[in-house]
Amino acid sequence: MMSSPVVDRIKNLIEQNLESNMSLPEISKRVGISVFYMSHIFKNTTGMTVVEYRTLLRINKAKKELRETDKNITSIAYDCGFSSQGYFSERFLKVCGMSPTRYRSEKKIQENVIIQ
């Protein structure tokens, strides 16, 4: 995949503000380009939309939380920037192919197998 200084700035901004629900117009304004251009260059460079990228980062953060903490699913959803536990579970299922609860339980089983 190509790299672009503008796309790198967008990614950094999203990563630094992952828990907030910064809108696309807010992101584009902070980067200094139009929403249309931002969306176009980001998709052409990364193969995904800005929203898909942010969701993927949030899911990856949630997976880490599910593996490494005993926080409840709702807390993890909000900590990772999702607006509700239901929406988080829906996105998690779509991206990972299983629910957050199942992901956590399967990771715990894998850990137990490795430890023994």
N, C-alpha and C positions, 0 to 999 in steps of 0.2 A: 504494500500500500504506500501511496505517496505521503509525504509529510508537507505541512504548510505552517509557517509561523502563525498565521491567523487561526488555524485549527488548533494549534498547540495552545494559544491563548484562550480559546474557547474551552478546551479540555481542562486547563488549569483553573479557570474560573468556576467551572462546574465542580471539579474536585474540591476546591476550597469552600464551596457553598453547597455541598451535597445535601445537607439536612434542610436547607431552605427550599421553598418552592419558587425560586427565581423564574420569572416568565421569560419566554423567548425574546420579547421586546427589551426586557431589562438586560438580558445577556448581550444582545446585539448592541445595545446602547453603550454598555461598559466596554465592549470590544471596539466600538467605533465604526460599525458597519450596519447595513440594513438587515432586517430579519430575513428578507428574501435571499440576499447574498450569503448571509451566514448559513442559512439552511441548505442552500445550493452547494457551497464549497465544502461544508461539513459532510454532507451525504456523498458527494463525489470523492472526497478524500478518504473517508472512513468506511463507507458502505452502509452506514446507518444514520438515522436522524439524530438530532441533538437530544430529543426526548428518549429515544431508544438507548443512547449512550448513557444518559443520566440514570435511567432505570437499571441498566446492566451494572453500573457502578454501585448503585444502591443494593441490588440483589447480591453482589459479591460481598459487600460489607455485611449484609444480613447473614449470609452463609457463614462468615467468620464468627459473627456473634452467636449463631446457632451452635456452632462447633465448640466455641470457647467459653460460653457463659451459660448460666441457668436462667437468664432473663426470660420472662414470658413473651409469647409471640407478639402481643400487642405493643409491649414496650420496645421490642426490636423494630417493629414496623415504624413506630413514630421516631425512634432514634435514627433510623436510616432515611427519614424524610418522606415516608409515605403518609398520605392523608388519613388513611384508615387501615385497620387490620384486614378487613375484607378485600380492599384493593391490593394490599400487599400480598395476601395469599393468592389472589387471582394472577397477579404478575409473576409471582414466584413459581406457581404451577406452570404457567406458560413458558417461562425461561428454563426451568430446571426439570420439568416433567414429573414433579411430585410436590406435595404440600410441604410447607415449612416444618410441620410436626413430623412428617415421615422422614424428611431430610435429616432432622436432628436425631431421630431414633436410629436411623441407619448409620449415621456417623458415630453414634455412641457404641453401636454393635461392632463396627469396624475397629474402634479404639480398643474395645475389650478384647477382641481377637488378637490385635497387635501386642497388647500388654501381656497376655497369657502365654 
